[in-house]
């Protein structure tokens, strides 16, 4: 859904992805962060890390581990 004139309007995937991409481009690389999780697999966390570094261009990566 996309907000238009203070209302949420249903859109197709192509328009939604284009909107997200244009919004992400407006951020500086230092303003974006990615959070990994102990509940995800090592492979998933590795993919998240590579995506953050290679695609988003950010080094702001953190990891959430549940309290013991």
PDB file with SEQRES, HELIX, SHEET and CRYST1 records, atoms N, CA, C and O in Angstrom:
SEQRES   1 A   68  UNK UNK UNK UNK UNK UNK UNK UNK UNK UNK UNK UNK UNK          
SEQRES   2 A   68  UNK UNK UNK UNK UNK UNK UNK UNK UNK UNK UNK UNK UNK          
SEQRES   3 A   68  UNK UNK UNK UNK UNK UNK UNK UNK UNK UNK UNK UNK UNK          
SEQRES   4 A   68  UNK UNK UNK UNK UNK UNK UNK UNK UNK UNK UNK UNK UNK          
SEQRES   5 A   68  UNK UNK UNK UNK UNK UNK UNK UNK UNK UNK UNK UNK UNK          
SEQRES   6 A   68  UNK UNK UNK                                                  
HELIX    1 AA1 UNK A   13  UNK A   25  1                                  13    
HELIX    2 AA2 UNK A   29  UNK A   31  5                                   3    
HELIX    3 AA3 UNK A   42  UNK A   50  1                                   9    
HELIX    4 AA4 UNK A   51  UNK A   56  3                                   6    
SHEET    1 AA1 2 UNK A   2  UNK A   4  0                                        
SHEET    2 AA1 2 UNK A   7  UNK A   9 -1                                        
SHEET    1 AA2 2 UNK A  34  UNK A  37  0                                        
SHEET    2 AA2 2 UNK A  61  UNK A  64  1                                        
CRYST1    1.000    1.000    1.000  90.00  90.00  90.00 P 1           1          
ATOM      1  N   UNK A   1       0.843  -1.173   0.000  1.00  0.00           N  
ATOM      2  CA  UNK A   1       0.000   0.000   0.000  1.00  0.00           C  
ATOM      3  C   UNK A   1       0.890   1.239   0.000  1.00  0.00           C  
ATOM      4  O   UNK A   1       1.975   1.248   0.582  1.00  0.00           O  
ATOM      5  N   UNK A   2       0.406   2.276  -0.664  1.00  0.00           N  
ATOM      6  CA  UNK A   2       1.135   3.535  -0.779  1.00  0.00           C  
ATOM      7  C   UNK A   2       0.223   4.649  -0.292  1.00  0.00           C  
ATOM      8  O   UNK A   2      -0.978   4.650  -0.560  1.00  0.00           O  
ATOM      9  N   UNK A   3       0.810   5.597   0.428  1.00  0.00           N  
ATOM     10  CA  UNK A   3       0.015   6.720   0.926  1.00  0.00           C  
ATOM     11  C   UNK A   3      -0.121   7.773  -0.167  1.00  0.00           C  
ATOM     12  O   UNK A   3       0.873   8.266  -0.699  1.00  0.00           O  
ATOM     13  N   UNK A   4      -1.368   8.110  -0.494  1.00  0.00           N  
ATOM     14  CA  UNK A   4      -1.683   9.165  -1.454  1.00  0.00           C  
ATOM     15  C   UNK A   4      -2.784  10.029  -0.866  1.00  0.00           C  
ATOM     16  O   UNK A   4      -3.847   9.529  -0.501  1.00  0.00           O  
ATOM     17  N   UNK A   5      -2.527  11.324  -0.774  1.00  0.00           N  
ATOM     18  CA  UNK A   5      -3.522  12.260  -0.234  1.00  0.00           C  
ATOM     19  C   UNK A   5      -4.053  11.792   1.119  1.00  0.00           C  
ATOM     20  O   UNK A   5      -5.262  11.778   1.349  1.00  0.00           O  
ATOM     21  N   UNK A   6      -3.142  11.411   2.008  1.00  0.00           N  
ATOM     22  CA  UNK A   6      -3.450  11.013   3.387  1.00  0.00           C  
ATOM     23  C   UNK A   6      -4.272   9.717   3.472  1.00  0.00           C  
ATOM     24  O   UNK A   6      -4.815   9.396   4.529  1.00  0.00           O  
ATOM     25  N   UNK A   7      -4.363   8.985   2.375  1.00  0.00           N  
ATOM     26  CA  UNK A   7      -5.073   7.705   2.384  1.00  0.00           C  
ATOM     27  C   UNK A   7      -4.145   6.623   1.848  1.00  0.00           C  
ATOM     28  O   UNK A   7      -3.300   6.884   0.992  1.00  0.00           O  
ATOM     29  N   UNK A   8      -4.309   5.416   2.356  1.00  0.00           N  
ATOM     30  CA  UNK A   8      -3.527   4.298   1.861  1.00  0.00           C  
ATOM     31  C   UNK A   8      -4.249   3.670   0.672  1.00  0.00           C  
ATOM     32  O   UNK A   8      -5.435   3.350   0.737  1.00  0.00           O  
ATOM     33  N   UNK A   9      -3.493   3.505  -0.418  1.00  0.00           N  
ATOM     34  CA  UNK A   9      -4.059   2.975  -1.655  1.00  0.00           C  
ATOM     35  C   UNK A   9      -3.307   1.705  -2.025  1.00  0.00           C  
ATOM     36  O   UNK A   9      -2.078   1.675  -1.953  1.00  0.00           O  
ATOM     37  N   UNK A  10      -4.019   0.664  -2.416  1.00  0.00           N  
ATOM     38  CA  UNK A  10      -3.400  -0.581  -2.830  1.00  0.00           C  
ATOM     39  C   UNK A  10      -2.765  -0.392  -4.204  1.00  0.00           C  
ATOM     40  O   UNK A  10      -3.382   0.163  -5.113  1.00  0.00           O  
ATOM     41  N   UNK A  11      -1.507  -0.865  -4.348  1.00  0.00           N  
ATOM     42  CA  UNK A  11      -0.804  -0.774  -5.627  1.00  0.00           C  
ATOM     43  C   UNK A  11      -0.209  -2.138  -5.961  1.00  0.00           C  
ATOM     44  O   UNK A  11      -0.147  -3.021  -5.105  1.00  0.00           O  
ATOM     45  N   UNK A  12       0.229  -2.306  -7.212  1.00  0.00           N  
ATOM     46  CA  UNK A  12       0.850  -3.576  -7.591  1.00  0.00           C  
ATOM     47  C   UNK A  12       2.299  -3.610  -7.100  1.00  0.00           C  
ATOM     48  O   UNK A  12       2.841  -2.599  -6.655  1.00  0.00           O  
ATOM     49  N   UNK A  13       2.918  -4.798  -7.190  1.00  0.00           N  
ATOM     50  CA  UNK A  13       4.276  -4.988  -6.667  1.00  0.00           C  
ATOM     51  C   UNK A  13       5.286  -4.096  -7.357  1.00  0.00           C  
ATOM     52  O   UNK A  13       6.177  -3.558  -6.700  1.00  0.00           O  
ATOM     53  N   UNK A  14       5.170  -3.925  -8.667  1.00  0.00           N  
ATOM     54  CA  UNK A  14       6.144  -3.108  -9.398  1.00  0.00           C  
ATOM     55  C   UNK A  14       6.159  -1.669  -8.890  1.00  0.00           C  
ATOM     56  O   UNK A  14       7.228  -1.089  -8.701  1.00  0.00           O  
ATOM     57  N   UNK A  15       4.999  -1.102  -8.673  1.00  0.00           N  
ATOM     58  CA  UNK A  15       4.916   0.268  -8.173  1.00  0.00           C  
ATOM     59  C   UNK A  15       5.413   0.357  -6.729  1.00  0.00           C  
ATOM     60  O   UNK A  15       6.075   1.327  -6.360  1.00  0.00           O  
ATOM     61  N   UNK A  16       5.098  -0.646  -5.918  1.00  0.00           N  
ATOM     62  CA  UNK A  16       5.540  -0.642  -4.524  1.00  0.00           C  
ATOM     63  C   UNK A  16       7.068  -0.724  -4.444  1.00  0.00           C  
ATOM     64  O   UNK A  16       7.686   0.004  -3.666  1.00  0.00           O  
ATOM     65  N   UNK A  17       7.673  -1.596  -5.235  1.00  0.00           N  
ATOM     66  CA  UNK A  17       9.128  -1.744  -5.223  1.00  0.00           C  
ATOM     67  C   UNK A  17       9.798  -0.480  -5.749  1.00  0.00           C  
ATOM     68  O   UNK A  17      10.822  -0.058  -5.212  1.00  0.00           O  
ATOM     69  N   UNK A  18       9.238   0.126  -6.785  1.00  0.00           N  
ATOM     70  CA  UNK A  18       9.790   1.377  -7.310  1.00  0.00           C  
ATOM     71  C   UNK A  18       9.736   2.485  -6.262  1.00  0.00           C  
ATOM     72  O   UNK A  18      10.667   3.283  -6.151  1.00  0.00           O  
ATOM     73  N   UNK A  19       8.657   2.534  -5.502  1.00  0.00           N  
ATOM     74  CA  UNK A  19       8.510   3.544  -4.439  1.00  0.00           C  
ATOM     75  C   UNK A  19       9.557   3.324  -3.349  1.00  0.00           C  
ATOM     76  O   UNK A  19      10.183   4.278  -2.886  1.00  0.00           O  
ATOM     77  N   UNK A  20       9.746   2.072  -2.940  1.00  0.00           N  
ATOM     78  CA  UNK A  20      10.740   1.755  -1.915  1.00  0.00           C  
ATOM     79  C   UNK A  20      12.138   2.121  -2.403  1.00  0.00           C  
ATOM     80  O   UNK A  20      12.920   2.717  -1.663  1.00  0.00           O  
ATOM     81  N   UNK A  21      12.450   1.764  -3.646  1.00  0.00           N  
ATOM     82  CA  UNK A  21      13.774   2.063  -4.209  1.00  0.00           C  
ATOM     83  C   UNK A  21      14.030   3.565  -4.248  1.00  0.00           C  
ATOM     84  O   UNK A  21      15.124   4.014  -3.908  1.00  0.00           O  
ATOM     85  N   UNK A  22      13.053   4.332  -4.651  1.00  0.00           N  
ATOM     86  CA  UNK A  22      13.247   5.790  -4.720  1.00  0.00           C  
ATOM     87  C   UNK A  22      13.413   6.390  -3.330  1.00  0.00           C  
ATOM     88  O   UNK A  22      14.182   7.334  -3.150  1.00  0.00           O  
ATOM     89  N   UNK A  23      12.696   5.850  -2.347  1.00  0.00           N  
ATOM     90  CA  UNK A  23      12.839   6.340  -0.979  1.00  0.00           C  
ATOM     91  C   UNK A  23      14.206   5.987  -0.403  1.00  0.00           C  
ATOM     92  O   UNK A  23      14.821   6.813   0.271  1.00  0.00           O  
ATOM     93  N   UNK A  24      14.691   4.773  -0.659  1.00  0.00           N  
ATOM     94  CA  UNK A  24      16.010   4.370  -0.167  1.00  0.00           C  
ATOM     95  C   UNK A  24      17.127   5.209  -0.779  1.00  0.00           C  
ATOM     96  O   UNK A  24      18.125   5.489  -0.115  1.00  0.00           O  
ATOM     97  N   UNK A  25      16.968   5.610  -2.032  1.00  0.00           N  
ATOM     98  CA  UNK A  25      17.989   6.428  -2.693  1.00  0.00           C  
ATOM     99  C   UNK A  25      18.125   7.807  -2.055  1.00  0.00           C  
ATOM    100  O   UNK A  25      19.164   8.452  -2.193  1.00  0.00           O  
ATOM    101  N   UNK A  26      17.093   8.259  -1.364  1.00  0.00           N  
ATOM    102  CA  UNK A  26      17.152   9.585  -0.746  1.00  0.00           C  
ATOM    103  C   UNK A  26      17.961   9.585   0.555  1.00  0.00           C  
ATOM    104  O   UNK A  26      18.309  10.651   1.062  1.00  0.00           O  
ATOM    105  N   UNK A  27      18.264   8.402   1.101  1.00  0.00           N  
ATOM    106  CA  UNK A  27      19.052   8.307   2.330  1.00  0.00           C  
ATOM    107  C   UNK A  27      20.540   8.298   2.007  1.00  0.00           C  
ATOM    108  O   UNK A  27      20.962   7.822   0.954  1.00  0.00           O  
ATOM    109  N   UNK A  28      21.327   8.838   2.942  1.00  0.00           N  
ATOM    110  CA  UNK A  28      22.780   8.688   2.851  1.00  0.00           C  
ATOM    111  C   UNK A  28      23.122   7.296   3.360  1.00  0.00           C  
ATOM    112  O   UNK A  28      22.378   6.717   4.151  1.00  0.00           O  
ATOM    113  N   UNK A  29      24.250   6.761   2.905  1.00  0.00           N  
ATOM    114  CA  UNK A  29      24.653   5.409   3.313  1.00  0.00           C  
ATOM    115  C   UNK A  29      24.834   5.314   4.819  1.00  0.00           C  
ATOM    116  O   UNK A  29      24.586   4.261   5.407  1.00  0.00           O  
ATOM    117  N   UNK A  30      25.265   6.402   5.451  1.00  0.00           N  
ATOM    118  CA  UNK A  30      25.480   6.379   6.899  1.00  0.00           C  
ATOM    119  C   UNK A  30      24.168   6.423   7.683  1.00  0.00           C  
ATOM    120  O   UNK A  30      24.173   6.238   8.900  1.00  0.00           O  
ATOM    121  N   UNK A  31      23.055   6.662   7.006  1.00  0.00           N  
ATOM    122  CA  UNK A  31      21.756   6.741   7.681  1.00  0.00           C  
ATOM    123  C   UNK A  31      20.983   5.425   7.643  1.00  0.00           C  
ATOM    124  O   UNK A  31      19.878   5.337   8.177  1.00  0.00           O  
ATOM    125  N   UNK A  32      21.557   4.412   7.017  1.00  0.00           N  
ATOM    126  CA  UNK A  32      20.880   3.121   6.889  1.00  0.00           C  
ATOM    127  C   UNK A  32      21.583   2.103   7.778  1.00  0.00           C  
ATOM    128  O   UNK A  32      22.812   2.052   7.820  1.00  0.00           O  
ATOM    129  N   UNK A  33      20.808   1.297   8.484  1.00  0.00           N  
ATOM    130  CA  UNK A  33      21.364   0.231   9.322  1.00  0.00           C  
ATOM    131  C   UNK A  33      20.585  -1.053   9.063  1.00  0.00           C  
ATOM    132  O   UNK A  33      19.430  -1.032   8.638  1.00  0.00           O  
ATOM    133  N   UNK A  34      21.251  -2.163   9.331  1.00  0.00           N  
ATOM    134  CA  UNK A  34      20.646  -3.475   9.139  1.00  0.00           C  
ATOM    135  C   UNK A  34      20.838  -4.262  10.427  1.00  0.00           C  
ATOM    136  O   UNK A  34      21.882  -4.170  11.073  1.00  0.00           O  
ATOM    137  N   UNK A  35      19.827  -5.030  10.792  1.00  0.00           N  
ATOM    138  CA  UNK A  35      19.870  -5.798  12.031  1.00  0.00           C  
ATOM    139  C   UNK A  35      19.706  -7.277  11.728  1.00  0.00           C  
ATOM    140  O   UNK A  35      18.721  -7.684  11.112  1.00  0.00           O  
ATOM    141  N   UNK A  36      20.679  -8.088  12.165  1.00  0.00           N  
ATOM    142  CA  UNK A  36      20.595  -9.537  12.051  1.00  0.00           C  
ATOM    143  C   UNK A  36      19.940 -10.099  13.300  1.00  0.00           C  
ATOM    144  O   UNK A  36      19.643  -9.354  14.233  1.00  0.00           O  
ATOM    145  N   UNK A  37      19.711 -11.404  13.326  1.00  0.00           N  
ATOM    146  CA  UNK A  37      19.005 -11.998  14.457  1.00  0.00           C  
ATOM    147  C   UNK A  37      19.547 -13.384  14.788  1.00  0.00           C  
ATOM    148  O   UNK A  37      19.951 -14.137  13.902  1.00  0.00           O  
ATOM    149  N   UNK A  38      19.548 -13.703  16.067  1.00  0.00           N  
ATOM    150  CA  UNK A  38      19.943 -15.034  16.510  1.00  0.00           C  
ATOM    151  C   UNK A  38      18.900 -16.074  16.104  1.00  0.00           C  
ATOM    152  O   UNK A  38      19.190 -17.270  16.106  1.00  0.00           O  
ATOM    153  N   UNK A  39      17.717 -15.643  15.765  1.00  0.00           N  
ATOM    154  CA  UNK A  39      16.652 -16.560  15.363  1.00  0.00           C  
ATOM    155  C   UNK A  39      16.756 -16.933  13.885  1.00  0.00           C  
ATOM    156  O   UNK A  39      16.066 -17.845  13.428  1.00  0.00           O  
ATOM    157  N   UNK A  40      17.612 -16.237  13.135  1.00  0.00           N  
ATOM    158  CA  UNK A  40      17.835 -16.562  11.726  1.00  0.00           C  
ATOM    159  C   UNK A  40      19.021 -17.523  11.619  1.00  0.00           C  
ATOM    160  O   UNK A  40      19.818 -17.646  12.549  1.00  0.00           O  
ATOM    161  N   UNK A  41      19.125 -18.190  10.489  1.00  0.00           N  
ATOM    162  CA  UNK A  41      20.253 -19.095  10.292  1.00  0.00           C  
ATOM    163  C   UNK A  41      21.524 -18.299  10.006  1.00  0.00           C  
ATOM    164  O   UNK A  41      21.465 -17.113   9.679  1.00  0.00           O  
ATOM    165  N   UNK A  42      22.672 -18.963  10.134  1.00  0.00           N  
ATOM    166  CA  UNK A  42      23.939 -18.315   9.796  1.00  0.00           C  
ATOM    167  C   UNK A  42      23.936 -17.851   8.345  1.00  0.00           C  
ATOM    168  O   UNK A  42      24.440 -16.774   8.028  1.00  0.00           O  
ATOM    169  N   UNK A  43      23.367 -18.666   7.474  1.00  0.00           N  
ATOM    170  CA  UNK A  43      23.318 -18.326   6.063  1.00  0.00           C  
ATOM    171  C   UNK A  43      22.469 -17.079   5.825  1.00  0.00           C  
ATOM    172  O   UNK A  43      22.832 -16.215   5.027  1.00  0.00           O  
ATOM    173  N   UNK A  44      21.332 -16.991   6.525  1.00  0.00           N  
ATOM    174  CA  UNK A  44      20.476 -15.810   6.390  1.00  0.00           C  
ATOM    175  C   UNK A  44      21.195 -14.557   6.893  1.00  0.00           C  
ATOM    176  O   UNK A  44      21.150 -13.511   6.247  1.00  0.00           O  
ATOM    177  N   UNK A  45      21.852 -14.667   8.038  1.00  0.00           N  
ATOM    178  CA  UNK A  45      22.578 -13.521   8.574  1.00  0.00           C  
ATOM    179  C   UNK A  45      23.730 -13.113   7.664  1.00  0.00           C  
ATOM    180  O   UNK A  45      24.010 -11.924   7.510  1.00  0.00           O  
ATOM    181  N   UNK A  46      24.397 -14.091   7.062  1.00  0.00           N  
ATOM    182  CA  UNK A  46      25.466 -13.785   6.114  1.00  0.00           C  
ATOM    183  C   UNK A  46      24.904 -13.041   4.902  1.00  0.00           C  
ATOM    184  O   UNK A  46      25.494 -12.062   4.445  1.00  0.00           O  
ATOM    185  N   UNK A  47      23.773 -13.502   4.383  1.00  0.00           N  
ATOM    186  CA  UNK A  47      23.143 -12.847   3.232  1.00  0.00           C  
ATOM    187  C   UNK A  47      22.727 -11.418   3.583  1.00  0.00           C  
ATOM    188  O   UNK A  47      22.882 -10.506   2.771  1.00  0.00           O  
ATOM    189  N   UNK A  48      22.199 -11.226   4.792  1.00  0.00           N  
ATOM    190  CA  UNK A  48      21.810  -9.883   5.236  1.00  0.00           C  
ATOM    191  C   UNK A  48      23.035  -8.972   5.289  1.00  0.00           C  
ATOM    192  O   UNK A  48      22.985  -7.825   4.847  1.00  0.00           O  
ATOM    193  N   UNK A  49      24.136  -9.494   5.835  1.00  0.00           N  
ATOM    194  CA  UNK A  49      25.375  -8.718   5.932  1.00  0.00           C  
ATOM    195  C   UNK A  49      25.898  -8.342   4.542  1.00  0.00           C  
ATOM    196  O   UNK A  49      26.272  -7.192   4.312  1.00  0.00           O  
ATOM    197  N   UNK A  50      25.924  -9.307   3.617  1.00  0.00           N  
ATOM    198  CA  UNK A  50      26.427  -9.029   2.272  1.00  0.00           C  
ATOM    199  C   UNK A  50      25.525  -8.024   1.564  1.00  0.00           C  
ATOM    200  O   UNK A  50      26.018  -7.137   0.868  1.00  0.00           O  
ATOM    201  N   UNK A  51      24.205  -8.153   1.735  1.00  0.00           N  
ATOM    202  CA  UNK A  51      23.259  -7.210   1.130  1.00  0.00           C  
ATOM    203  C   UNK A  51      23.505  -5.803   1.655  1.00  0.00           C  
ATOM    204  O   UNK A  51      23.518  -4.839   0.888  1.00  0.00           O  
ATOM    205  N   UNK A  52      23.700  -5.690   2.968  1.00  0.00           N  
ATOM    206  CA  UNK A  52      23.927  -4.373   3.572  1.00  0.00           C  
ATOM    207  C   UNK A  52      25.202  -3.739   3.015  1.00  0.00           C  
ATOM    208  O   UNK A  52      25.217  -2.557   2.673  1.00  0.00           O  
ATOM    209  N   UNK A  53      26.260  -4.526   2.929  1.00  0.00           N  
ATOM    210  CA  UNK A  53      27.542  -3.979   2.472  1.00  0.00           C  
ATOM    211  C   UNK A  53      27.565  -3.720   0.969  1.00  0.00           C  
ATOM    212  O   UNK A  53      27.981  -2.646   0.534  1.00  0.00           O  
ATOM    213  N   UNK A  54      27.124  -4.689   0.175  1.00  0.00           N  
ATOM    214  CA  UNK A  54      27.273  -4.602  -1.275  1.00  0.00           C  
ATOM    215  C   UNK A  54      26.164  -3.805  -1.952  1.00  0.00           C  
ATOM    216  O   UNK A  54      26.433  -3.021  -2.862  1.00  0.00           O  
ATOM    217  N   UNK A  55      24.925  -3.995  -1.518  1.00  0.00           N  
ATOM    218  CA  UNK A  55      23.801  -3.343  -2.196  1.00  0.00           C  
ATOM    219  C   UNK A  55      23.481  -1.989  -1.576  1.00  0.00           C  
ATOM    220  O   UNK A  55      23.369  -0.988  -2.282  1.00  0.00           O  
ATOM    221  N   UNK A  56      23.335  -1.961  -0.253  1.00  0.00           N  
ATOM    222  CA  UNK A  56      22.994  -0.714   0.417  1.00  0.00           C  
ATOM    223  C   UNK A  56      24.210   0.173   0.658  1.00  0.00           C  
ATOM    224  O   UNK A  56      24.074   1.383   0.837  1.00  0.00           O  
ATOM    225  N   UNK A  57      25.393  -0.425   0.663  1.00  0.00           N  
ATOM    226  CA  UNK A  57      26.619   0.347   0.852  1.00  0.00           C  
ATOM    227  C   UNK A  57      26.833   0.847   2.264  1.00  0.00           C  
ATOM    228  O   UNK A  57      27.519   1.849   2.465  1.00  0.00           O  
ATOM    229  N   UNK A  58      26.265   0.175   3.238  1.00  0.00           N  
ATOM    230  CA  UNK A  58      26.407   0.613   4.620  1.00  0.00           C  
ATOM    231  C   UNK A  58      27.239  -0.385   5.419  1.00  0.00           C  
ATOM    232  O   UNK A  58      27.239  -1.584   5.143  1.00  0.00           O  
ATOM    233  N   UNK A  59      27.939   0.137   6.405  1.00  0.00           N  
ATOM    234  CA  UNK A  59      28.681  -0.715   7.332  1.00  0.00           C  
ATOM    235  C   UNK A  59      27.958  -0.792   8.677  1.00  0.00           C  
ATOM    236  O   UNK A  59      28.466  -1.396   9.622  1.00  0.00           O  
ATOM    237  N   UNK A  60      26.792  -0.192   8.763  1.00  0.00           N  
ATOM    238  CA  UNK A  60      26.014  -0.170   9.996  1.00  0.00           C  
ATOM    239  C   UNK A  60      25.206  -1.455  10.117  1.00  0.00           C  
ATOM    240  O   UNK A  60      24.037  -1.510   9.735  1.00  0.00           O  
ATOM    241  N   UNK A  61      25.849  -2.483  10.655  1.00  0.00           N  
ATOM    242  CA  UNK A  61      25.224  -3.795  10.789  1.00  0.00           C  
ATOM    243  C   UNK A  61      25.325  -4.198  12.255  1.00  0.00           C  
ATOM    244  O   UNK A  61      26.396  -4.117  12.857  1.00  0.00           O  
ATOM    245  N   UNK A  62      24.220  -4.627  12.817  1.00  0.00           N  
ATOM    246  CA  UNK A  62      24.218  -5.064  14.207  1.00  0.00           C  
ATOM    247  C   UNK A  62      23.542  -6.426  14.288  1.00  0.00           C  
ATOM    248  O   UNK A  62      22.988  -6.921  13.305  1.00  0.00           O  
ATOM    249  N   UNK A  63      23.595  -7.014  15.457  1.00  0.00           N  
ATOM    250  CA  UNK A  63      23.099  -8.357  15.661  1.00  0.00           C  
ATOM    251  C   UNK A  63      22.303  -8.391  16.956  1.00  0.00           C  
ATOM    252  O   UNK A  63      22.750  -7.872  17.979  1.00  0.00           O  
ATOM    253  N   UNK A  64      21.148  -8.989  16.916  1.00  0.00           N  
ATOM    254  CA  UNK A  64      20.307  -9.110  18.111  1.00  0.00           C  
ATOM    255  C   UNK A  64      20.396 -10.539  18.633  1.00  0.00           C  
ATOM    256  O   UNK A  64      20.089 -11.493  17.919  1.00  0.00           O  
ATOM    257  N   UNK A  65      20.812 -10.672  19.863  1.00  0.00           N  
ATOM    258  CA  UNK A  65      20.810 -11.972  20.530  1.00  0.00           C  
ATOM    259  C   UNK A  65      19.868 -11.879  21.716  1.00  0.00           C  
ATOM    260  O   UNK A  65      19.924 -10.906  22.468  1.00  0.00           O  
ATOM    261  N   UNK A  66      19.004 -12.867  21.901  1.00  0.00           N  
ATOM    262  CA  UNK A  66      18.056 -12.804  23.017  1.00  0.00           C  
ATOM    263  C   UNK A  66      18.777 -12.877  24.364  1.00  0.00           C  
ATOM    264  O   UNK A  66      19.832 -13.501  24.472  1.00  0.00           O  
ATOM    265  N   UNK A  67      18.212 -12.247  25.379  1.00  0.00           N  
ATOM    266  CA  UNK A  67      18.834 -12.319  26.726  1.00  0.00           C  
ATOM    267  C   UNK A  67      18.780 -13.727  27.272  1.00  0.00           C  
ATOM    268  O   UNK A  67      17.891 -14.509  26.933  1.00  0.00           O  
ATOM    269  N   UNK A  68      19.730 -14.038  28.111  1.00  0.00           N  
ATOM    270  CA  UNK A  68      19.773 -15.379  28.709  1.00  0.00           C  
ATOM    271  C   UNK A  68      19.186 -15.362  30.078  1.00  0.00           C  
ATOM    272  O   UNK A  68      19.134 -16.398  30.741  1.00  0.00           O  
TER     273      UNK A  68                                                      
END                                                                             
